[in-house]
Amino acid sequence: MTWQIHALSPLPFQPLLHLSDAELLAIGARRMTATAPNSAPCRVSLSDAAPGERLLLVNHAHLPDPSSPYRGGGPVFVREAARQAILRPGNVPDMIGRRLLSARVYDADWMMTDADVVEGAAIAARLDAWFSTPATRHVHLHTARRGCFMAAAERVDG
């Protein structure tokens, strides 16, 4: 058994691309432009936007299960031209590997079983260890400093 990191689907964000700035503001979203390298990590492409690239900053429910006390959401960047990344099992994209992460480990009932702050360069080894425990079903990765959701790692049963 192993794990796979999943990008967000672009489908929920596509209707937002056609909204005016005022319409985005009315729903708590913003159109932004990346100003520096590695400053705007897209959760659909799992890559950082290049300086000058346009993005949406929107609230995303990363754990929407109403039966979990850990349900939650927060801001995510989505590049306007993003295509969904499909990663091979066991692969960590550079966007995640270069950041300090807060990892939250959940079982099948979305109850948190562990959590830690991990350097992105070490996240693959930590995911290996967490997913070696049969109860681990999901690991959510967030930025450690701002707490923004980055991506979800899910168990892949062979």
Backbone as CSV, one residue per row, in Angstrom:
resi,resn,N_x,N_y,N_z,CA_x,CA_y,CA_z,C_x,C_y,C_z
1,MET,0.850,-1.181,0.000,0.000,0.000,0.000,0.886,1.230,0.000
2,THR,0.362,2.297,-0.543,1.110,3.547,-0.609,0.115,4.696,-0.541
3,TRP,0.546,5.857,-0.969,-0.272,7.067,-0.907,-0.111,7.844,-2.204
4,GLN,-1.068,8.734,-2.423,-1.038,9.594,-3.606,-1.558,10.970,-3.217
5,ILE,-0.842,11.993,-3.633,-1.277,13.371,-3.398,-2.220,13.773,-4.522
6,HIS,-3.353,14.369,-4.144,-4.379,14.762,-5.106,-4.516,16.280,-5.173
7,ALA,-4.542,16.786,-6.396,-4.826,18.203,-6.643,-6.333,18.406,-6.607
8,LEU,-6.745,19.651,-6.390,-8.172,19.969,-6.479,-8.627,19.930,-7.928
9,SER,-9.867,19.586,-8.124,-10.462,19.626,-9.456,-10.668,21.078,-9.872
10,PRO,-10.450,21.398,-11.143,-10.696,22.771,-11.596,-12.181,23.080,-11.772
11,LEU,-13.029,22.063,-11.838,-14.445,22.265,-12.178,-15.180,23.242,-11.263
12,PRO,-15.044,23.162,-9.939,-15.783,24.114,-9.102,-15.338,25.566,-9.273
13,PHE,-14.128,25.758,-9.787,-13.582,27.107,-9.906,-13.848,27.742,-11.271
14,GLN,-14.152,26.930,-12.274,-14.334,27.458,-13.626,-15.416,28.524,-13.737
15,PRO,-16.580,28.373,-13.096,-17.580,29.443,-13.204,-17.105,30.780,-12.625
16,LEU,-16.182,30.725,-11.672,-15.687,31.946,-11.039,-14.791,32.756,-11.975
17,LEU,-14.181,32.087,-12.943,-13.261,32.760,-13.856,-13.953,33.839,-14.683
18,HIS,-15.247,33.693,-14.876,-16.002,34.618,-15.726,-16.675,35.740,-14.944
19,LEU,-16.508,35.734,-13.627,-17.115,36.775,-12.807,-16.277,38.045,-12.834
20,SER,-16.943,39.167,-12.686,-16.234,40.449,-12.585,-15.567,40.531,-11.209
21,ASP,-14.673,41.485,-11.048,-14.036,41.679,-9.746,-15.065,41.978,-8.668
22,ALA,-16.093,42.757,-8.997,-17.149,43.081,-8.028,-17.937,41.830,-7.648
23,GLU,-18.219,40.978,-8.630,-18.953,39.741,-8.336,-18.116,38.795,-7.478
24,LEU,-16.817,38.738,-7.743,-15.933,37.919,-6.913,-15.901,38.448,-5.482
25,LEU,-15.766,39.747,-5.352,-15.736,40.362,-4.028,-17.010,40.046,-3.242
26,ALA,-18.153,40.027,-3.922,-19.435,39.756,-3.264,-19.507,38.342,-2.689
27,ILE,-18.708,37.423,-3.219,-18.710,36.053,-2.680,-17.433,35.756,-1.878
28,GLY,-16.693,36.789,-1.566,-15.503,36.630,-0.735,-14.292,36.115,-1.476
29,ALA,-14.240,36.295,-2.771,-13.098,35.853,-3.585,-12.403,37.074,-4.185
30,ARG,-11.199,36.873,-4.674,-10.442,37.966,-5.274,-9.688,37.458,-6.502
31,ARG,-9.531,38.321,-7.475,-8.627,38.058,-8.594,-7.292,38.675,-8.195
32,MET,-6.229,37.906,-8.335,-4.913,38.340,-7.890,-3.912,38.154,-9.031
33,THR,-2.749,38.766,-8.867,-1.632,38.555,-9.772,-0.430,38.153,-8.928
34,ALA,0.223,37.062,-9.300,1.418,36.623,-8.574,2.495,37.699,-8.711
35,THR,3.105,38.048,-7.604,4.081,39.136,-7.609,5.524,38.670,-7.465
36,ALA,5.726,37.436,-7.001,7.085,36.929,-6.784,7.106,35.423,-7.023
37,PRO,8.259,34.884,-7.339,8.340,33.429,-7.504,7.940,32.704,-6.217
38,ASN,7.269,31.604,-6.370,6.887,30.731,-5.245,6.014,31.423,-4.203
39,SER,5.245,32.417,-4.625,4.395,33.142,-3.679,2.919,32.785,-3.809
40,ALA,2.544,32.051,-4.851,1.133,31.756,-5.102,0.994,30.307,-5.577
41,PRO,0.893,29.363,-4.625,0.802,27.950,-4.990,-0.608,27.563,-5.437
42,CYS,-0.728,27.126,-6.673,-2.027,26.736,-7.228,-2.384,25.334,-6.755
43,ARG,-3.577,25.177,-6.208,-3.999,23.882,-5.674,-4.589,22.967,-6.741
44,VAL,-4.758,23.459,-7.953,-5.234,22.625,-9.062,-4.045,22.055,-9.831
45,SER,-3.093,22.896,-10.187,-1.930,22.437,-10.958,-0.811,21.909,-10.062
46,LEU,-0.897,22.185,-8.771,0.155,21.852,-7.803,1.513,22.392,-8.239
47,SER,1.454,23.620,-8.762,2.675,24.342,-9.117,2.475,25.807,-8.760
48,ASP,3.586,26.483,-8.530,3.513,27.898,-8.191,3.265,28.734,-9.441
49,ALA,2.457,29.756,-9.300,2.230,30.691,-10.400,3.501,31.494,-10.643
50,ALA,3.745,31.816,-11.886,4.880,32.661,-12.248,4.533,34.119,-11.956
51,PRO,5.506,34.963,-11.640,5.211,36.386,-11.450,4.465,36.939,-12.662
52,GLY,3.407,37.678,-12.390,2.576,38.251,-13.434,1.395,37.382,-13.826
53,GLU,1.383,36.136,-13.375,0.284,35.226,-13.719,-0.943,35.526,-12.863
54,ARG,-2.115,35.440,-13.487,-3.376,35.739,-12.783,-3.934,34.486,-12.107
55,LEU,-4.514,34.732,-10.926,-5.092,33.659,-10.131,-6.371,34.137,-9.472
56,LEU,-7.115,33.181,-8.977,-8.220,33.482,-8.079,-7.788,33.079,-6.679
57,LEU,-8.187,33.860,-5.700,-8.019,33.522,-4.295,-9.424,33.321,-3.761
58,VAL,-9.743,32.069,-3.416,-11.108,31.724,-3.010,-11.082,30.844,-1.772
59,ASN,-12.207,30.798,-1.083,-12.349,29.900,0.050,-12.734,28.524,-0.473
60,HIS,-12.084,27.504,0.061,-12.353,26.123,-0.348,-12.576,25.267,0.893
61,ALA,-13.643,24.476,0.889,-13.912,23.546,1.991,-13.076,22.289,1.770
62,HIS,-11.934,22.200,2.439,-11.039,21.062,2.248,-11.474,19.831,3.019
63,LEU,-12.275,20.011,4.053,-12.835,18.880,4.790,-14.303,19.215,5.064
64,PRO,-15.159,18.947,4.077,-16.560,19.374,4.191,-17.464,18.401,4.934
65,ASP,-16.962,17.240,5.360,-17.804,16.230,5.996,-18.464,16.795,7.250
66,PRO,-19.804,16.955,7.240,-20.483,17.568,8.391,-20.448,16.711,9.644
67,SER,-20.103,15.433,9.524,-20.053,14.570,10.704,-18.717,14.670,11.435
68,SER,-17.744,15.366,10.850,-16.430,15.480,11.482,-16.289,16.796,12.239
69,PRO,-15.816,16.732,13.471,-15.548,17.980,14.189,-14.375,18.750,13.592
70,TYR,-13.630,18.125,12.692,-12.483,18.767,12.055,-12.827,19.395,10.709
71,ARG,-14.108,19.399,10.349,-14.473,19.989,9.054,-13.936,21.415,8.997
72,GLY,-13.574,21.830,7.788,-13.016,23.163,7.692,-12.726,23.558,6.262
73,GLY,-12.357,24.808,6.128,-12.027,25.367,4.830,-11.121,26.559,5.009
74,GLY,-10.684,27.091,3.891,-9.824,28.255,3.946,-9.419,28.685,2.555
75,PRO,-8.545,29.680,2.479,-8.172,30.259,1.190,-7.244,29.357,0.384
76,VAL,-7.490,29.340,-0.922,-6.603,28.639,-1.863,-6.429,29.507,-3.100
77,PHE,-5.263,29.401,-3.721,-5.010,30.029,-5.015,-5.318,29.029,-6.120
78,VAL,-5.927,29.522,-7.192,-6.164,28.715,-8.390,-5.735,29.552,-9.590
79,ARG,-4.741,29.068,-10.327,-4.289,29.773,-11.533,-5.411,29.763,-12.558
80,GLU,-5.603,30.882,-13.251,-6.677,30.976,-14.241,-6.525,29.936,-15.343
81,ALA,-5.319,29.596,-15.711,-5.073,28.648,-16.802,-4.709,27.254,-16.279
82,ALA,-5.055,26.954,-15.046,-4.616,25.705,-14.417,-5.262,24.476,-15.035
83,ARG,-4.423,23.465,-15.205,-4.892,22.124,-15.553,-4.602,21.242,-14.353
84,GLN,-5.512,20.343,-14.073,-5.377,19.520,-12.882,-4.166,18.589,-12.962
85,ALA,-3.335,18.668,-11.930,-2.180,17.775,-11.828,-2.666,16.385,-11.441
86,ILE,-2.110,15.392,-12.086,-2.352,13.996,-11.730,-0.986,13.409,-11.403
87,LEU,-0.771,13.146,-10.135,0.530,12.666,-9.680,0.548,11.151,-9.554
88,ARG,1.708,10.579,-9.770,1.884,9.151,-9.532,1.904,8.905,-8.022
89,PRO,1.461,7.729,-7.577,1.572,7.395,-6.159,3.016,7.564,-5.673
90,GLY,3.150,8.132,-4.486,4.459,8.336,-3.879,5.205,9.558,-4.357
91,ASN,4.603,10.361,-5.250,5.268,11.538,-5.810,4.864,12.796,-5.048
92,VAL,5.845,13.652,-4.733,5.605,14.936,-4.072,5.995,16.044,-5.043
93,PRO,5.061,16.927,-5.406,5.424,18.021,-6.322,6.337,19.033,-5.636
94,ASP,7.142,19.724,-6.444,8.074,20.733,-5.918,7.358,21.778,-5.079
95,MET,6.153,22.160,-5.484,5.395,23.183,-4.767,5.224,22.806,-3.294
96,ILE,5.041,21.538,-3.027,4.877,21.057,-1.656,6.240,20.792,-1.023
97,GLY,7.153,20.232,-1.786,8.461,19.857,-1.262,9.326,21.009,-0.802
98,ARG,9.018,22.231,-1.230,9.853,23.372,-0.847,9.279,24.166,0.332
99,ARG,8.167,23.725,0.894,7.513,24.499,1.952,7.536,23.776,3.298
100,LEU,7.457,24.565,4.364,7.241,24.030,5.697,5.759,23.714,5.805
101,LEU,5.437,22.481,6.182,4.055,22.003,6.151,3.530,21.667,7.537
102,SER,2.242,21.825,7.685,1.510,21.284,8.811,0.703,20.121,8.247
103,ALA,0.975,18.920,8.744,0.293,17.726,8.247,-0.705,17.253,9.297
104,ARG,-1.903,16.921,8.834,-2.977,16.469,9.723,-3.454,15.115,9.223
105,VAL,-3.365,14.125,10.087,-3.629,12.733,9.724,-5.024,12.345,10.212
106,TYR,-5.814,11.707,9.318,-7.195,11.338,9.628,-7.451,9.866,9.340
107,ASP,-8.402,9.307,10.083,-8.848,7.943,9.809,-10.049,7.993,8.860
108,ALA,-10.692,6.855,8.642,-11.809,6.773,7.694,-13.021,7.584,8.146
109,ASP,-13.139,7.872,9.439,-14.250,8.668,9.972,-13.906,10.143,10.092
110,TRP,-12.809,10.545,9.494,-12.328,11.926,9.532,-12.049,12.400,10.964
111,MET,-11.558,11.480,11.785,-11.077,11.853,13.107,-9.557,11.950,13.025
112,MET,-9.011,13.024,13.590,-7.574,13.242,13.534,-6.873,12.246,14.457
113,THR,-5.868,11.576,13.908,-5.120,10.593,14.682,-3.687,11.032,14.959
114,ASP,-3.201,12.018,14.215,-1.839,12.516,14.417,-1.714,13.839,13.665
115,ALA,-0.680,14.562,13.967,-0.380,15.821,13.276,1.072,16.175,13.572
116,ASP,1.673,16.923,12.656,3.050,17.340,12.877,3.388,18.469,11.919
117,VAL,4.450,19.173,12.224,5.030,20.161,11.317,6.235,19.481,10.680
118,VAL,6.284,19.504,9.339,7.275,18.739,8.595,7.850,19.607,7.476
119,GLU,9.169,19.582,7.320,9.779,20.215,6.149,9.303,19.459,4.911
120,GLY,8.963,20.186,3.863,8.465,19.559,2.650,9.396,18.502,2.087
121,ALA,10.696,18.719,2.224,11.667,17.754,1.714,11.558,16.405,2.425
122,ALA,10.967,16.377,3.620,10.846,15.147,4.401,9.435,14.569,4.377
123,ILE,8.524,15.189,3.638,7.122,14.762,3.725,6.905,13.360,3.152
124,ALA,7.618,12.960,2.124,7.413,11.616,1.558,7.679,10.536,2.605
125,ALA,8.756,10.676,3.356,9.076,9.683,4.393,8.014,9.675,5.486
126,ARG,7.529,10.851,5.853,6.482,10.912,6.886,5.184,10.300,6.377
127,LEU,4.838,10.560,5.113,3.635,9.942,4.546,3.781,8.422,4.511
128,ASP,4.958,7.933,4.147,5.202,6.490,4.178,4.916,5.931,5.566
129,ALA,5.420,6.605,6.589,5.235,6.133,7.965,3.761,6.195,8.375
130,TRP,3.106,7.320,8.099,1.701,7.432,8.494,0.828,6.408,7.785
131,PHE,1.044,6.232,6.493,0.202,5.297,5.745,0.577,3.842,5.997
132,SER,1.672,3.577,6.707,1.977,2.203,7.115,1.044,1.758,8.238
133,THR,0.372,2.712,8.868,-0.625,2.415,9.893,-1.967,2.188,9.199
134,PRO,-2.575,1.004,9.357,-3.808,0.700,8.624,-4.950,1.699,8.835
135,ALA,-5.019,2.330,9.973,-6.124,3.257,10.243,-6.014,4.554,9.445
136,THR,-4.817,4.922,8.995,-4.637,6.178,8.266,-5.275,6.082,6.893
137,ARG,-6.191,7.025,6.606,-6.862,7.075,5.298,-6.525,8.344,4.535
138,HIS,-6.312,9.452,5.246,-6.108,10.750,4.611,-5.055,11.529,5.404
139,VAL,-4.254,12.312,4.682,-3.370,13.279,5.322,-3.547,14.592,4.571
140,HIS,-3.969,15.620,5.295,-4.102,16.941,4.685,-2.841,17.732,4.965
141,LEU,-2.347,18.350,3.912,-1.139,19.155,3.999,-1.517,20.624,3.909
142,HIS,-1.041,21.391,4.869,-1.293,22.833,4.945,0.053,23.543,5.034
143,THR,0.072,24.828,4.678,1.269,25.610,4.949,1.358,25.779,6.459
144,ALA,2.547,25.621,6.999,2.691,25.665,8.452,2.500,27.068,9.006
145,ARG,2.961,28.076,8.289,2.902,29.429,8.838,1.512,30.052,8.708
146,ARG,0.916,29.991,7.537,-0.395,30.622,7.333,-1.554,29.655,7.484
147,GLY,-1.264,28.363,7.445,-2.299,27.356,7.671,-3.173,27.051,6.471
148,CYS,-2.816,27.534,5.294,-3.642,27.316,4.102,-3.528,25.873,3.615
149,PHE,-4.644,25.300,3.210,-4.679,23.956,2.656,-3.858,23.907,1.371
150,MET,-3.023,22.883,1.237,-2.207,22.715,0.032,-2.731,21.574,-0.839
151,ALA,-2.896,20.393,-0.228,-3.333,19.215,-0.979,-3.647,18.104,0.019
152,ALA,-4.277,17.055,-0.497,-4.598,15.891,0.318,-3.836,14.679,-0.213
153,ALA,-3.292,13.904,0.707,-2.704,12.611,0.364,-3.706,11.550,0.819
154,GLU,-3.946,10.584,-0.047,-4.917,9.527,0.242,-4.238,8.172,0.118
155,ARG,-4.749,7.217,0.873,-4.242,5.844,0.807,-4.551,5.260,-0.567
156,VAL,-3.579,4.570,-1.125,-3.754,3.810,-2.368,-3.504,2.358,-2.006
157,ASP,-4.540,1.551,-2.027,-4.388,0.126,-1.733,-4.060,-0.611,-3.009
158,GLY,-3.038,-1.427,-2.936,-2.528,-2.117,-4.101,-3.344,-3.278,-4.498
